[in-house]
């Protein structure tokens, strides 16, 4: 079946995580993603955090599936000329360079939009291209700090806490994917491209809006509450057998689920306990109730808790460690964990496409080796002859 974004060509000039994650998910959805890299070294993620010699890092491989690699030295006249020919035939340029980097090369939005008025010029920056912080650089923890996420995460007795899921990096990438799709849709009506911008700080702020709501409800910054979700009990993590560091399950029972909870616990007499008669009294006596629930969960594995509570209609989740996620049968069945073979590494496990389209299912293809598709792309898109390709290689342009 034809894929949803078939016929859309994206030039991915990004590195590390936010931009590559954006381009990869668009590639999963069928876009032709061309990863444009420097001839020497390419994306720094190829070697950063490398776990094996003589192959690209898993960090790189996790964010660059479903792409082709084109190498060009944009500091050369030939490189710029070829780049402009590629841009003339592309739909989206995605970049996350430092502020003003492409403008200094003469490849900023004003220049390229004149060259290709239909171009979507997508920019990811730590703090955007305008505003008081626009000249500052950012990384994941900086975005979390400046977006308000750290101050609402963790336990009250501990400092503001960094969360490891990359809401600043991959979260920004997903926001940018939405922006690109919106700009492509508008182009259908106007025939014109536009500049799309997402900052990492903005993306994190969007993800902490519930805490911003609570600040206005109560007139002060929300306190850190650890794993407790609201005033619901049960509504936190509970220890499970056999008692390892990740042997926990989360149970979140809304008030109407209380009868199902006590039935599952095997303690129907709790229905008559005045401490637990209402949602409010359960909250007031949460220490006692949490102890009862924990005594039950300690006798069962987290997967048993998941099954028993789930079958009773009570939301619960086993706290899966990373190895369990990689081998989870449900995720495998949904193609969220897939096996990929890479020439210099062999088979590794990676994450598939979380967006499921009934008429155009995603297929994960392996990431490209550095410059793997350069000759074919320059020949096809730019009409470069074999003799000229040899010259470009010899002079370091590609």
N, C-alpha and C positions, 0 to 999 in steps of 0.2 A: 504493500500500500504506500501511496505517496505520503511523505511526512508533512507536518503542518507548516514548517518554515522552509520547505524546499524552494530553491530559487533565490533565497536571501543570502547575500555574501557579506560576511563580517570579517573585518581586519582587526585582529586582536593584538594590540601592541602592549598589553599589560603584563605584569609580572607578579610574583608572589601569590596572593590568594583572592582578593576581592574581585579584580577584573577577570582573571582566569576562571573563577567559579561562575561568573556571569556568562562569559562566552561559552563555557562548557555546557551549561544547561540549555542555551540556545542551540548549541550543536546537537544535544540530545533530541531536541525538537525538530531537527532537520535542516538547520541553517548550515551553509558551507562556511566553516570557520577557518580562516587562514591566520595562523599564529606567526606574526612578523617578529623576527629576532635578530640581534646582532650576530654576524658570522662567527665571532670568537666568543664562545661561551654560552650565548643565548640567554634565556631567562635564568636569572640567578638561582631560582628554585631548582634548576636541574642539578646543581652541585651543593646548595645549602642543605644541611641536615642529611647529607648522603649517608646511607647505611651500608652500601656496598661499593667497592671500587669498580671503575670502568662501566658504570651504568648510571642512568638518571635516578635521582632520589624518588622515594615513594611520595614525598611531598609534592614534587612536580607531577608525578603520574596521577595522583588523586584529583588534580584540577585541570588536566589538559587532554582528557579523552575527546574523541570526536572532533579532532582538529587536524589540519595540515600545516607543515612548517615551511616558511619561506624566510630565508636570510637575506638581509640587505643592510649595507653600511650607509646610513642616512647622512653621514658626514661627508660623503663623496657626492660629486655632481651627478655621476651615473646612478648612484643609489637613489638620490632624490627624484631623478627623472623617471626611473622605473617605478618608484613608489607612487608618483602622481598618475602614471598610466594605470596602475592597479586601482587606485582610488576612483578614477573615472568610471570604473566598471564594478564598483562596490556599493553596498547599501548602508553599511555601518562601519564607522571607525571607533574603536574602543581603546581608550588610553588612560593610564594612571601615573603618568610621569610627574615629577615635581613641578610646582607652579612655574609656568612660562617656558618649560623645556621645549615643547614643539614650536612655540612662537619663535624662539631663538633660532630654530632650524628653518624658519620660513614655512612651517607646515601647520600653522594654527588654524582655528575654525574659519576666520575671515578669508584666508587664502584658499583653503580646500573647498569651502562652500561655493566659492566662485567657480572653481574647477568642476565641481559636481553639485549643482543646486539641490539634488535629491538626497544628498548624503546626510545621514544621522551621525552627528559627531558627539560621542558619548564620553563624558569625562568623570572620572572618580578621583576625588581628592579627600584628604583627611578632614579639612574644614571648608572645602568649597573654594571657589575662585573669587568670592567677595565676602565682605564682613571683616571684623577686627582681627580674626584669627587666620585669615586666608593664607597668610604666608608661612604658617606653622606646619610642620610635618606631624604625621600621626602613625601609630600602629594600633593593633587590636586593643591592648589594655588602655591606651590613651583615649581611644574612641569610647570605650566603656566608662572610663572615668568622667569624660566630658559630656557624655550623653545621659548621665544620671543612673546608669545601671549598677555601678559598684556600690553606691551608698544605700541601695535597697536590697543588697544581696549579702547573705551570711547571717551569723547569729549575733544577737545584740551585744554580747560581751567581746566580740572580735571586731577588727577594723573592716572598713569597706572591702568587699571581696570580688576578685576577678572571677568570671565564669568562663569555663574552658570552651563551651560551644561558641564558635566564632561569629557572634552577633554583629561585631564591628566589621569583619572582613566578608565572610560569606553572606551575612545579613545585608551588607551594602550591595554585594553582587546581585542578590535576588531583587532588591529594590531597583537596581539599574536595569535588570532584565525587564521588569515591568515598564520602566520608562522608555526603553528601546521599543518594546512592542506597541506602546501607546503612540510613539512618534511615527512608527511604520504605519499604524492604522490611520493617523491623521494625514500622512502623506498620500494615502489613497484618495483623499478628498481634495487636498491642496496641490499635490504634485511637488511639494517642497519638503526638504529635510529641515532639521533644526538642531540646535545644541541642547543636549540632555545632560544634566549634571546631578550627581548624588554625592553628598559628603558622608563620610563615615559617622561623624557626630550626628548628622540629621537622621541617619538610618537607625542609630541606637535610640535616639529620642523617640522616634516613632514606635519602637518596640517597648518602651517603658511608659506608655501613655496611661496605663492603669494606675501606676504609682503617682503620676502627675495629677490624675483625677483625685486620688486619695489626699494629696497635699491640700487641694482646694476644699475637700470635704471636711478635713480636720484642722486646717489652718496651720499646719507645720509639716516638716519632712516626715514621711512614714518611717517608723522604727523597723530595723532589721528583725525578721521573725523566724530566721532559720528555715525549716522545712514546713512550718505550719501554714496552711492555706486558709486565710480568713478565720472566722470563728466557728468553723465546722469541726466536729469531733465524732468519729475518727476523721482526721485530716492531716496526717503527717506520715513519716516513715516509721516502720516498726521492725525490730530485729527478728531475723528468721534463723532456722537451723541450716547448717551446722554451726553458725556463729562466726563465719569469716568476715573480713573487712567490707565485703560488698553484699553480704547476705541480709538484705533489707527489702521490704516491700512497702509501697505507698498505698494507703487506703484513703479514699475520699468519699465519705458517705453523706449525701444531702439528707436533710431532716426526714423526708418521706421514705428514706431507705432504712431508717432505724429498725423496723421490724425484721427486714431481711438480714441486717447485720447480726442481731442477737440470735436469730435462728441459725445462721451460719456458725456463729461462735458456740452454738450448743448451749446457750444460757437464756432461754426464753423468760426466766424469772426476772431478768433485768428490766422487763417491760413494766414491772410494778415497783421498781426501785425509785424512790422519790428523787434521788440525786440525778437520775437520767430521764425523767419524765418528758422534758421538753428540750428543744435545741439550746435554750438559754441555760437551763440547769446542767445540761451536759457540758456546756462551755465552762460554767462556774466550777464544775467538778472534773475538769478535763484530766488532771493528773491521775485521779483514781480510774477514770475510764480508759485512758491510754495505757495504764498498767494492766488492766484486764485484757485489752486487745493484745498487748505485747506478750502477755503470758500465753495467749493462744498462738500467736505467730511464731514464738520461739520453739514451738513443738512441730513446726511445719517448715518446709523449704519455701523460698520465695515463689517458686513456680507453683507449688501447691496452693499458696495463698492467692496467687493470680487466678488459678483455675476455680477455686472454691468461691471466692468473692465474685469473680466474673460470671460464673454460672448462676449466682444469686442475684445478679443485676446490680452489683455494687462496684463502681469503678475502682480498680486497683491495678498496680503495675509492679512487676518484679524489677528491682534495680539491676539491670543487666550491666555487667562489665563489658569492656570492649571485645573480649574474646567471645562472649556470649552473643553480642550483637552480630559479629561476623559469622556466627554459626546458627543464628536464630532461624528456625524453620519457616516462620511466618514471613520474615524479611526475604528469605531465599525464594519463597513461593511468589512473592511480589516483585522479584527481580530488583530488590533494593540493595542486595549484596550479590555481586557477580564476580566471576573469575575472568581475568584478562591475561593474555600472554604478551609479554614484551620481549623483543628480540634479544637484548643483552641481559635480561634478568630472568626470564621464565614466567611462570604463572604467579600472579598475586591477586588478592581480593580487593575490590574497591566498591564504591557506592554507585548505584545506578540512578536512574531518573525518578524523582519523587512525583512527577506529574504524569498521570496515566490518561492518555487519550485513546478512546475506544477505536477510532478509525485510523490512527497513526501511532502505533506503539513505538516507544523509543528502543533503539539498539545501541549498546555501548561498544564503540570501536577503540582500539588501542591508541594511546597518545603517539604523536610523531617523534621520531628522532630529529635531532637538530639539523635543519636544512634538508630534510628528507625529500621534500616536494619542490625544492627551489627550481630546479631545471624544468620540470614539467609545467609549473605555474608560469614562469617567465616565458616559456615557449608558447603556452596557450593564451595567456592574457596580454602579453607584451610583444609577441612575435619575434622573440630573440632567437637568432640562429645558433646552431651548434658552435660555430667559430666564435661568435660573440660571447656565448656562455663560457667558453674556455678562457677568453680574455677577462671576463668579469671575475672568474675564479682566481686567475693568476694575479689580478690587481687587488684582490681583497674586497671587491665590491659585494660579493656574495660568499 
